[in-house]
Amino acid sequence: MKVAKGKRMVVFLDYDETRSPIVDDPDHAFMFDEMCAAVREVAKYFPTAVRSQRCKQLGRTQRCK
Ligand SMILES: O=P(O)(O)OC[C@H]1O[C@H](O[C@H]2O[C@H](CO)[C@@H](O)[C@H](O)[C@H]2O)[C@H](O)[C@@H](O)[C@@H]1O
């Protein structure tokens, strides 16, 4: 976090195969609780977005169980 001091940071994260495990049905690709917690922690400090090639499918859907 030190490197961010005095700077405006925005965090973009990938979703499929990085934040979430690979599953057969993309509709069932959810982040593990630990990953949700980590993303929420980062989002407390920086504007945070999770990007995906399938953003229209993900939309604003809650991806934490
Ligand atoms: O380029 P990305 O935004 O990272 O998207 C890549 C693909 O992600 C999804 O597919 C992958 O995850 C699925 C769920 O775990 C898995 O079933 C599939 O085998 C993976 O390739 C998404 O469904 C695709 O549309 C994206 O191209």
PDB file of the backbone (N, CA, C, O) and the ligand in Angstrom, with CONECT records:
HET    LIG  A 101      27
ATOM      1  N   MET A   1       0.819  -1.200   0.000  1.00  0.00           N
ATOM      2  CA  MET A   1       0.000   0.000   0.000  1.00  0.00           C
ATOM      3  C   MET A   1       0.867   1.270   0.000  1.00  0.00           C
ATOM      4  O   MET A   1       0.405   2.333  -0.414  1.00  0.00           O
ATOM      5  N   LYS A   2       2.107   1.162   0.457  1.00  0.00           N
ATOM      6  CA  LYS A   2       2.975   2.333   0.545  1.00  0.00           C
ATOM      7  C   LYS A   2       3.147   3.005  -0.815  1.00  0.00           C
ATOM      8  O   LYS A   2       3.155   4.231  -0.918  1.00  0.00           O
ATOM      9  N   VAL A   3       3.284   2.188  -1.851  1.00  0.00           N
ATOM     10  CA  VAL A   3       3.525   2.702  -3.195  1.00  0.00           C
ATOM     11  C   VAL A   3       2.365   3.579  -3.675  1.00  0.00           C
ATOM     12  O   VAL A   3       2.540   4.412  -4.564  1.00  0.00           O
ATOM     13  N   ALA A   4       1.176   3.388  -3.083  1.00  0.00           N
ATOM     14  CA  ALA A   4      -0.008   4.135  -3.514  1.00  0.00           C
ATOM     15  C   ALA A   4      -0.145   5.481  -2.812  1.00  0.00           C
ATOM     16  O   ALA A   4      -0.993   6.292  -3.185  1.00  0.00           O
ATOM     17  N   LYS A   5       0.667   5.717  -1.817  1.00  0.00           N
ATOM     18  CA  LYS A   5       0.544   6.934  -1.020  1.00  0.00           C
ATOM     19  C   LYS A   5       0.676   8.179  -1.906  1.00  0.00           C
ATOM     20  O   LYS A   5       1.634   8.321  -2.665  1.00  0.00           O
ATOM     21  N   GLY A   6      -0.312   9.075  -1.789  1.00  0.00           N
ATOM     22  CA  GLY A   6      -0.288  10.320  -2.549  1.00  0.00           C
ATOM     23  C   GLY A   6      -0.743  10.178  -3.988  1.00  0.00           C
ATOM     24  O   GLY A   6      -0.753  11.154  -4.738  1.00  0.00           O
ATOM     25  N   LYS A   7      -1.118   8.978  -4.374  1.00  0.00           N
ATOM     26  CA  LYS A   7      -1.561   8.762  -5.754  1.00  0.00           C
ATOM     27  C   LYS A   7      -3.030   8.341  -5.754  1.00  0.00           C
ATOM     28  O   LYS A   7      -3.534   7.796  -4.772  1.00  0.00           O
ATOM     29  N   ARG A   8      -3.693   8.600  -6.854  1.00  0.00           N
ATOM     30  CA  ARG A   8      -5.074   8.121  -7.001  1.00  0.00           C
ATOM     31  C   ARG A   8      -5.016   6.793  -7.735  1.00  0.00           C
ATOM     32  O   ARG A   8      -4.597   6.724  -8.890  1.00  0.00           O
ATOM     33  N   MET A   9      -5.428   5.776  -7.073  1.00  0.00           N
ATOM     34  CA  MET A   9      -5.332   4.438  -7.650  1.00  0.00           C
ATOM     35  C   MET A   9      -6.733   3.901  -7.968  1.00  0.00           C
ATOM     36  O   MET A   9      -7.687   4.124  -7.223  1.00  0.00           O
ATOM     37  N   VAL A  10      -6.825   3.206  -9.070  1.00  0.00           N
ATOM     38  CA  VAL A  10      -8.039   2.470  -9.416  1.00  0.00           C
ATOM     39  C   VAL A  10      -7.610   1.033  -9.668  1.00  0.00           C
ATOM     40  O   VAL A  10      -6.602   0.789 -10.330  1.00  0.00           O
ATOM     41  N   VAL A  11      -8.366   0.091  -9.145  1.00  0.00           N
ATOM     42  CA  VAL A  11      -7.991  -1.321  -9.284  1.00  0.00           C
ATOM     43  C   VAL A  11      -8.973  -2.022 -10.223  1.00  0.00           C
ATOM     44  O   VAL A  11     -10.186  -1.995 -10.012  1.00  0.00           O
ATOM     45  N   PHE A  12      -8.428  -2.641 -11.247  1.00  0.00           N
ATOM     46  CA  PHE A  12      -9.233  -3.458 -12.161  1.00  0.00           C
ATOM     47  C   PHE A  12      -8.811  -4.914 -11.981  1.00  0.00           C
ATOM     48  O   PHE A  12      -7.626  -5.238 -12.064  1.00  0.00           O
ATOM     49  N   LEU A  13      -9.759  -5.765 -11.740  1.00  0.00           N
ATOM     50  CA  LEU A  13      -9.472  -7.178 -11.528  1.00  0.00           C
ATOM     51  C   LEU A  13     -10.177  -8.016 -12.591  1.00  0.00           C
ATOM     52  O   LEU A  13     -11.281  -7.693 -13.027  1.00  0.00           O
ATOM     53  N   ASP A  14      -9.527  -9.080 -12.990  1.00  0.00           N
ATOM     54  CA  ASP A  14     -10.172 -10.038 -13.881  1.00  0.00           C
ATOM     55  C   ASP A  14     -11.104 -10.907 -13.032  1.00  0.00           C
ATOM     56  O   ASP A  14     -10.997 -10.926 -11.806  1.00  0.00           O
ATOM     57  N   TYR A  15     -11.999 -11.609 -13.678  1.00  0.00           N
ATOM     58  CA  TYR A  15     -12.942 -12.441 -12.911  1.00  0.00           C
ATOM     59  C   TYR A  15     -12.748 -13.941 -13.184  1.00  0.00           C
ATOM     60  O   TYR A  15     -12.255 -14.688 -12.339  1.00  0.00           O
ATOM     61  N   ASP A  16     -13.149 -14.349 -14.380  1.00  0.00           N
ATOM     62  CA  ASP A  16     -13.111 -15.785 -14.694  1.00  0.00           C
ATOM     63  C   ASP A  16     -11.686 -16.316 -14.688  1.00  0.00           C
ATOM     64  O   ASP A  16     -10.780 -15.709 -15.258  1.00  0.00           O
ATOM     65  N   GLU A  17     -11.504 -17.445 -14.042  1.00  0.00           N
ATOM     66  CA  GLU A  17     -10.229 -18.179 -14.008  1.00  0.00           C
ATOM     67  C   GLU A  17      -9.162 -17.491 -13.162  1.00  0.00           C
ATOM     68  O   GLU A  17      -8.037 -17.981 -13.065  1.00  0.00           O
ATOM     69  N   THR A  18      -9.511 -16.350 -12.546  1.00  0.00           N
ATOM     70  CA  THR A  18      -8.552 -15.679 -11.660  1.00  0.00           C
ATOM     71  C   THR A  18      -9.217 -15.438 -10.303  1.00  0.00           C
ATOM     72  O   THR A  18      -8.795 -16.000  -9.293  1.00  0.00           O
ATOM     73  N   ARG A  19     -10.252 -14.607 -10.285  1.00  0.00           N
ATOM     74  CA  ARG A  19     -11.006 -14.390  -9.033  1.00  0.00           C
ATOM     75  C   ARG A  19     -11.879 -15.599  -8.719  1.00  0.00           C
ATOM     76  O   ARG A  19     -12.096 -15.928  -7.553  1.00  0.00           O
ATOM     77  N   SER A  20     -12.378 -16.261  -9.763  1.00  0.00           N
ATOM     78  CA  SER A  20     -13.299 -17.398  -9.547  1.00  0.00           C
ATOM     79  C   SER A  20     -12.701 -18.667 -10.142  1.00  0.00           C
ATOM     80  O   SER A  20     -11.933 -18.610 -11.102  1.00  0.00           O
ATOM     81  N   PRO A  21     -13.057 -19.807  -9.569  1.00  0.00           N
ATOM     82  CA  PRO A  21     -12.538 -21.072 -10.107  1.00  0.00           C
ATOM     83  C   PRO A  21     -13.222 -21.419 -11.426  1.00  0.00           C
ATOM     84  O   PRO A  21     -14.318 -20.938 -11.713  1.00  0.00           O
ATOM     85  N   ILE A  22     -12.568 -22.252 -12.220  1.00  0.00           N
ATOM     86  CA  ILE A  22     -13.183 -22.711 -13.464  1.00  0.00           C
ATOM     87  C   ILE A  22     -14.230 -23.767 -13.137  1.00  0.00           C
ATOM     88  O   ILE A  22     -13.946 -24.758 -12.463  1.00  0.00           O
ATOM     89  N   VAL A  23     -15.432 -23.540 -13.621  1.00  0.00           N
ATOM     90  CA  VAL A  23     -16.506 -24.521 -13.470  1.00  0.00           C
ATOM     91  C   VAL A  23     -17.153 -24.717 -14.841  1.00  0.00           C
ATOM     92  O   VAL A  23     -16.996 -23.890 -15.738  1.00  0.00           O
ATOM     93  N   ASP A  24     -17.882 -25.823 -14.988  1.00  0.00           N
ATOM     94  CA  ASP A  24     -18.475 -26.121 -16.297  1.00  0.00           C
ATOM     95  C   ASP A  24     -19.491 -25.062 -16.722  1.00  0.00           C
ATOM     96  O   ASP A  24     -19.502 -24.638 -17.877  1.00  0.00           O
ATOM     97  N   ASP A  25     -20.341 -24.638 -15.792  1.00  0.00           N
ATOM     98  CA  ASP A  25     -21.394 -23.675 -16.099  1.00  0.00           C
ATOM     99  C   ASP A  25     -20.973 -22.282 -15.597  1.00  0.00           C
ATOM    100  O   ASP A  25     -20.890 -22.064 -14.389  1.00  0.00           O
ATOM    101  N   PRO A  26     -20.708 -21.342 -16.518  1.00  0.00           N
ATOM    102  CA  PRO A  26     -20.277 -20.001 -16.101  1.00  0.00           C
ATOM    103  C   PRO A  26     -21.237 -19.330 -15.111  1.00  0.00           C
ATOM    104  O   PRO A  26     -20.822 -18.491 -14.311  1.00  0.00           O
ATOM    105  N   ASP A  27     -22.514 -19.701 -15.169  1.00  0.00           N
ATOM    106  CA  ASP A  27     -23.483 -19.120 -14.216  1.00  0.00           C
ATOM    107  C   ASP A  27     -23.194 -19.554 -12.781  1.00  0.00           C
ATOM    108  O   ASP A  27     -23.702 -18.963 -11.828  1.00  0.00           O
ATOM    109  N   HIS A  28     -22.369 -20.598 -12.638  1.00  0.00           N
ATOM    110  CA  HIS A  28     -22.033 -21.081 -11.297  1.00  0.00           C
ATOM    111  C   HIS A  28     -20.602 -20.738 -10.896  1.00  0.00           C
ATOM    112  O   HIS A  28     -20.040 -21.329  -9.973  1.00  0.00           O
ATOM    113  N   ALA A  29     -20.028 -19.778 -11.602  1.00  0.00           N
ATOM    114  CA  ALA A  29     -18.661 -19.340 -11.276  1.00  0.00           C
ATOM    115  C   ALA A  29     -18.741 -18.224 -10.234  1.00  0.00           C
ATOM    116  O   ALA A  29     -18.971 -17.062 -10.568  1.00  0.00           O
ATOM    117  N   PHE A  30     -18.550 -18.588  -8.993  1.00  0.00           N
ATOM    118  CA  PHE A  30     -18.591 -17.630  -7.887  1.00  0.00           C
ATOM    119  C   PHE A  30     -17.227 -17.563  -7.217  1.00  0.00           C
ATOM    120  O   PHE A  30     -16.459 -18.525  -7.227  1.00  0.00           O
ATOM    121  N   MET A  31     -16.947 -16.402  -6.633  1.00  0.00           N
ATOM    122  CA  MET A  31     -15.707 -16.262  -5.875  1.00  0.00           C
ATOM    123  C   MET A  31     -15.838 -16.992  -4.536  1.00  0.00           C
ATOM    124  O   MET A  31     -16.915 -17.044  -3.942  1.00  0.00           O
ATOM    125  N   PHE A  32     -14.715 -17.554  -4.077  1.00  0.00           N
ATOM    126  CA  PHE A  32     -14.692 -18.119  -2.732  1.00  0.00           C
ATOM    127  C   PHE A  32     -14.848 -16.991  -1.717  1.00  0.00           C
ATOM    128  O   PHE A  32     -14.553 -15.832  -2.010  1.00  0.00           O
ATOM    129  N   ASP A  33     -15.313 -17.341  -0.526  1.00  0.00           N
ATOM    130  CA  ASP A  33     -15.519 -16.325   0.520  1.00  0.00           C
ATOM    131  C   ASP A  33     -14.260 -15.508   0.781  1.00  0.00           C
ATOM    132  O   ASP A  33     -14.320 -14.292   0.964  1.00  0.00           O
ATOM    133  N   GLU A  34     -13.114 -16.198   0.794  1.00  0.00           N
ATOM    134  CA  GLU A  34     -11.849 -15.500   1.072  1.00  0.00           C
ATOM    135  C   GLU A  34     -11.557 -14.459  -0.017  1.00  0.00           C
ATOM    136  O   GLU A  34     -11.075 -13.364   0.273  1.00  0.00           O
ATOM    137  N   MET A  35     -11.853 -14.816  -1.267  1.00  0.00           N
ATOM    138  CA  MET A  35     -11.613 -13.879  -2.370  1.00  0.00           C
ATOM    139  C   MET A  35     -12.575 -12.704  -2.281  1.00  0.00           C
ATOM    140  O   MET A  35     -12.185 -11.561  -2.516  1.00  0.00           O
ATOM    141  N   CYS A  36     -13.834 -12.980  -1.941  1.00  0.00           N
ATOM    142  CA  CYS A  36     -14.803 -11.888  -1.761  1.00  0.00           C
ATOM    143  C   CYS A  36     -14.309 -10.925  -0.696  1.00  0.00           C
ATOM    144  O   CYS A  36     -14.358  -9.706  -0.863  1.00  0.00           O
ATOM    145  N   ALA A  37     -13.835 -11.494   0.401  1.00  0.00           N
ATOM    146  CA  ALA A  37     -13.359 -10.654   1.507  1.00  0.00           C
ATOM    147  C   ALA A  37     -12.166  -9.819   1.062  1.00  0.00           C
ATOM    148  O   ALA A  37     -12.066  -8.641   1.404  1.00  0.00           O
ATOM    149  N   ALA A  38     -11.261 -10.429   0.297  1.00  0.00           N
ATOM    150  CA  ALA A  38     -10.074  -9.714  -0.164  1.00  0.00           C
ATOM    151  C   ALA A  38     -10.458  -8.575  -1.110  1.00  0.00           C
ATOM    152  O   ALA A  38      -9.915  -7.475  -1.012  1.00  0.00           O
ATOM    153  N   VAL A  39     -11.385  -8.836  -2.017  1.00  0.00           N
ATOM    154  CA  VAL A  39     -11.822  -7.800  -2.957  1.00  0.00           C
ATOM    155  C   VAL A  39     -12.513  -6.667  -2.193  1.00  0.00           C
ATOM    156  O   VAL A  39     -12.296  -5.489  -2.480  1.00  0.00           O
ATOM    157  N   ARG A  40     -13.343  -7.037  -1.224  1.00  0.00           N
ATOM    158  CA  ARG A  40     -14.028  -6.001  -0.426  1.00  0.00           C
ATOM    159  C   ARG A  40     -13.019  -5.158   0.353  1.00  0.00           C
ATOM    160  O   ARG A  40     -13.202  -3.950   0.505  1.00  0.00           O
ATOM    161  N   GLU A  41     -11.977  -5.782   0.834  1.00  0.00           N
ATOM    162  CA  GLU A  41     -10.951  -5.058   1.587  1.00  0.00           C
ATOM    163  C   GLU A  41     -10.236  -4.050   0.676  1.00  0.00           C
ATOM    164  O   GLU A  41     -10.033  -2.895   1.051  1.00  0.00           O
ATOM    165  N   VAL A  42      -9.865  -4.499  -0.508  1.00  0.00           N
ATOM    166  CA  VAL A  42      -9.218  -3.604  -1.476  1.00  0.00           C
ATOM    167  C   VAL A  42     -10.160  -2.441  -1.817  1.00  0.00           C
ATOM    168  O   VAL A  42      -9.734  -1.291  -1.924  1.00  0.00           O
ATOM    169  N   ALA A  43     -11.454  -2.767  -1.986  1.00  0.00           N
ATOM    170  CA  ALA A  43     -12.432  -1.738  -2.390  1.00  0.00           C
ATOM    171  C   ALA A  43     -12.672  -0.688  -1.306  1.00  0.00           C
ATOM    172  O   ALA A  43     -13.223   0.377  -1.585  1.00  0.00           O
ATOM    173  N   LYS A  44     -12.261  -0.983  -0.076  1.00  0.00           N
ATOM    174  CA  LYS A  44     -12.367   0.024   0.995  1.00  0.00           C
ATOM    175  C   LYS A  44     -11.395   1.170   0.743  1.00  0.00           C
ATOM    176  O   LYS A  44     -11.638   2.307   1.148  1.00  0.00           O
ATOM    177  N   TYR A  45     -10.288   0.853   0.067  1.00  0.00           N
ATOM    178  CA  TYR A  45      -9.225   1.833  -0.114  1.00  0.00           C
ATOM    179  C   TYR A  45      -9.172   2.432  -1.512  1.00  0.00           C
ATOM    180  O   TYR A  45      -8.742   3.572  -1.686  1.00  0.00           O
ATOM    181  N   PHE A  46      -9.609   1.665  -2.508  1.00  0.00           N
ATOM    182  CA  PHE A  46      -9.495   2.118  -3.896  1.00  0.00           C
ATOM    183  C   PHE A  46     -10.802   1.838  -4.641  1.00  0.00           C
ATOM    184  O   PHE A  46     -11.475   0.845  -4.363  1.00  0.00           O
ATOM    185  N   PRO A  47     -11.164   2.716  -5.591  1.00  0.00           N
ATOM    186  CA  PRO A  47     -12.255   2.340  -6.494  1.00  0.00           C
ATOM    187  C   PRO A  47     -11.849   1.035  -7.179  1.00  0.00           C
ATOM    188  O   PRO A  47     -10.757   0.939  -7.740  1.00  0.00           O
ATOM    189  N   THR A  48     -12.713   0.051  -7.134  1.00  0.00           N
ATOM    190  CA  THR A  48     -12.346  -1.289  -7.591  1.00  0.00           C
ATOM    191  C   THR A  48     -13.397  -1.826  -8.566  1.00  0.00           C
ATOM    192  O   THR A  48     -14.597  -1.781  -8.293  1.00  0.00           O
ATOM    193  N   ALA A  49     -12.930  -2.326  -9.686  1.00  0.00           N
ATOM    194  CA  ALA A  49     -13.846  -2.895 -10.673  1.00  0.00           C
ATOM    195  C   ALA A  49     -13.392  -4.295 -11.037  1.00  0.00           C
ATOM    196  O   ALA A  49     -12.196  -4.565 -11.153  1.00  0.00           O
ATOM    197  N   VAL A  50     -14.346  -5.170 -11.211  1.00  0.00           N
ATOM    198  CA  VAL A  50     -14.048  -6.513 -11.708  1.00  0.00           C
ATOM    199  C   VAL A  50     -14.491  -6.543 -13.162  1.00  0.00           C
ATOM    200  O   VAL A  50     -15.673  -6.393 -13.471  1.00  0.00           O
ATOM    201  N   ARG A  51     -13.520  -6.741 -14.052  1.00  0.00           N
ATOM    202  CA  ARG A  51     -13.845  -6.712 -15.473  1.00  0.00           C
ATOM    203  C   ARG A  51     -13.958  -8.131 -16.018  1.00  0.00           C
ATOM    204  O   ARG A  51     -13.356  -9.076 -15.509  1.00  0.00           O
ATOM    205  N   SER A  52     -14.751  -8.234 -17.069  1.00  0.00           N
ATOM    206  CA  SER A  52     -14.897  -9.531 -17.714  1.00  0.00           C
ATOM    207  C   SER A  52     -15.272  -9.332 -19.160  1.00  0.00           C
ATOM    208  O   SER A  52     -15.974  -8.387 -19.521  1.00  0.00           O
ATOM    209  N   GLN A  53     -14.793 -10.235 -19.970  1.00  0.00           N
ATOM    210  CA  GLN A  53     -15.199 -10.242 -21.373  1.00  0.00           C
ATOM    211  C   GLN A  53     -16.707 -10.447 -21.458  1.00  0.00           C
ATOM    212  O   GLN A  53     -17.346 -10.006 -22.413  1.00  0.00           O
ATOM    213  N   ARG A  54     -17.262 -11.105 -20.476  1.00  0.00           N
ATOM    214  CA  ARG A  54     -18.707 -11.373 -20.484  1.00  0.00           C
ATOM    215  C   ARG A  54     -19.437 -10.445 -19.516  1.00  0.00           C
ATOM    216  O   ARG A  54     -20.318 -10.871 -18.770  1.00  0.00           O
ATOM    217  N   CYS A  55     -19.053  -9.166 -19.545  1.00  0.00           N
ATOM    218  CA  CYS A  55     -19.628  -8.223 -18.595  1.00  0.00           C
ATOM    219  C   CYS A  55     -21.141  -8.118 -18.727  1.00  0.00           C
ATOM    220  O   CYS A  55     -21.840  -7.894 -17.739  1.00  0.00           O
ATOM    221  N   LYS A  56     -21.646  -8.281 -19.946  1.00  0.00           N
ATOM    222  CA  LYS A  56     -23.099  -8.183 -20.098  1.00  0.00           C
ATOM    223  C   LYS A  56     -23.793  -9.321 -19.352  1.00  0.00           C
ATOM    224  O   LYS A  56     -24.905  -9.163 -18.848  1.00  0.00           O
ATOM    225  N   GLN A  57     -23.109 -10.482 -19.291  1.00  0.00           N
ATOM    226  CA  GLN A  57     -23.709 -11.608 -18.577  1.00  0.00           C
ATOM    227  C   GLN A  57     -23.602 -11.400 -17.069  1.00  0.00           C
ATOM    228  O   GLN A  57     -24.531 -11.682 -16.311  1.00  0.00           O
ATOM    229  N   LEU A  58     -22.429 -10.894 -16.658  1.00  0.00           N
ATOM    230  CA  LEU A  58     -22.235 -10.706 -15.222  1.00  0.00           C
ATOM    231  C   LEU A  58     -23.064  -9.532 -14.713  1.00  0.00           C
ATOM    232  O   LEU A  58     -23.659  -9.598 -13.637  1.00  0.00           O
ATOM    233  N   GLY A  59     -23.095  -8.446 -15.506  1.00  0.00           N
ATOM    234  CA  GLY A  59     -23.848  -7.261 -15.110  1.00  0.00           C
ATOM    235  C   GLY A  59     -23.510  -6.851 -13.693  1.00  0.00           C
ATOM    236  O   GLY A  59     -22.340  -6.836 -13.309  1.00  0.00           O
ATOM    237  N   ARG A  60     -24.502  -6.527 -12.933  1.00  0.00           N
ATOM    238  CA  ARG A  60     -24.273  -6.133 -11.549  1.00  0.00           C
ATOM    239  C   ARG A  60     -24.624  -7.279 -10.597  1.00  0.00           C
ATOM    240  O   ARG A  60     -24.863  -7.070  -9.408  1.00  0.00           O
ATOM    241  N   THR A  61     -24.647  -8.470 -11.143  1.00  0.00           N
ATOM    242  CA  THR A  61     -24.982  -9.639 -10.339  1.00  0.00           C
ATOM    243  C   THR A  61     -23.995  -9.816  -9.189  1.00  0.00           C
ATOM    244  O   THR A  61     -22.788  -9.655  -9.369  1.00  0.00           O
ATOM    245  N   GLN A  62     -24.497 -10.139  -8.044  1.00  0.00           N
ATOM    246  CA  GLN A  62     -23.639 -10.446  -6.902  1.00  0.00           C
ATOM    247  C   GLN A  62     -22.890 -11.737  -7.190  1.00  0.00           C
ATOM    248  O   GLN A  62     -23.512 -12.776  -7.409  1.00  0.00           O
ATOM    249  N   ARG A  63     -21.577 -11.688  -7.193  1.00  0.00           N
ATOM    250  CA  ARG A  63     -20.812 -12.875  -7.503  1.00  0.00           C
ATOM    251  C   ARG A  63     -20.175 -13.499  -6.267  1.00  0.00           C
ATOM    252  O   ARG A  63     -19.349 -14.405  -6.383  1.00  0.00           O
ATOM    253  N   CYS A  64     -20.553 -13.022  -5.092  1.00  0.00           N
ATOM    254  CA  CYS A  64     -20.141 -13.685  -3.863  1.00  0.00           C
ATOM    255  C   CYS A  64     -21.335 -14.492  -3.375  1.00  0.00           C
ATOM    256  O   CYS A  64     -22.472 -14.024  -3.438  1.00  0.00           O
ATOM    257  N   LYS A  65     -21.082 -15.694  -2.893  1.00  0.00           N
ATOM    258  CA  LYS A  65     -22.201 -16.507  -2.389  1.00  0.00           C
ATOM    259  C   LYS A  65     -22.695 -15.968  -1.067  1.00  0.00           C
ATOM    260  O   LYS A  65     -23.631 -16.519  -0.487  1.00  0.00           O
TER     261      LYS A  65
HETATM  262  O1  LIG A 101     -11.454 -12.842 -21.104  1.00  0.00           O
HETATM  263  P1  LIG A 101     -12.161 -13.059 -19.796  1.00  0.00           P
HETATM  264  O2  LIG A 101     -12.999 -11.879 -19.377  1.00  0.00           O
HETATM  265  O3  LIG A 101     -11.223 -13.505 -18.707  1.00  0.00           O
HETATM  266  O4  LIG A 101     -13.216 -14.226 -20.033  1.00  0.00           O
HETATM  267  C1  LIG A 101     -12.756 -15.492 -20.489  1.00  0.00           C
HETATM  268  C2  LIG A 101     -13.943 -16.437 -20.556  1.00  0.00           C
HETATM  269  O5  LIG A 101     -14.429 -16.573 -19.209  1.00  0.00           O
HETATM  270  C3  LIG A 101     -15.561 -17.464 -19.076  1.00  0.00           C
HETATM  271  O6  LIG A 101     -15.159 -18.772 -19.403  1.00  0.00           O
HETATM  272  C4  LIG A 101     -14.224 -19.342 -18.534  1.00  0.00           C
HETATM  273  O7  LIG A 101     -14.824 -19.515 -17.216  1.00  0.00           O
HETATM  274  C5  LIG A 101     -15.965 -20.420 -17.242  1.00  0.00           C
HETATM  275  C6  LIG A 101     -16.516 -20.478 -15.807  1.00  0.00           C
HETATM  276  O8  LIG A 101     -15.582 -21.000 -14.905  1.00  0.00           O
HETATM  277  C7  LIG A 101     -15.526 -21.813 -17.745  1.00  0.00           C
HETATM  278  O9  LIG A 101     -16.693 -22.644 -17.832  1.00  0.00           O
HETATM  279  C8  LIG A 101     -14.868 -21.685 -19.132  1.00  0.00           C
HETATM  280  O10 LIG A 101     -14.320 -22.956 -19.507  1.00  0.00           O
HETATM  281  C9  LIG A 101     -13.738 -20.663 -19.056  1.00  0.00           C
HETATM  282  O11 LIG A 101     -13.182 -20.460 -20.367  1.00  0.00           O
HETATM  283  C10 LIG A 101     -16.728 -16.977 -19.932  1.00  0.00           C
HETATM  284  O12 LIG A 101     -17.805 -17.913 -19.858  1.00  0.00           O
HETATM  285  C11 LIG A 101     -16.305 -16.796 -21.401  1.00  0.00           C
HETATM  286  O13 LIG A 101     -17.391 -16.168 -22.100  1.00  0.00           O
HETATM  287  C12 LIG A 101     -15.076 -15.867 -21.444  1.00  0.00           C
HETATM  288  O14 LIG A 101     -14.612 -15.804 -22.791  1.00  0.00           O
CONECT  262  263
CONECT  263  262  264  265  266
CONECT  264  263
CONECT  265  263
CONECT  266  263  267
CONECT  267  266  268
CONECT  268  267  269  287
CONECT  269  268  270
CONECT  270  269  271  283
CONECT  271  270  272
CONECT  272  271  273  281
CONECT  273  272  274
CONECT  274  273  275  277
CONECT  275  274  276
CONECT  276  275
CONECT  277  274  278  279
CONECT  278  277
CONECT  279  277  280  281
CONECT  280  279
CONECT  281  272  279  282
CONECT  282  281
CONECT  283  270  284  285
CONECT  284  283
CONECT  285  283  286  287
CONECT  286  285
CONECT  287  268  285  288
CONECT  288  287
END
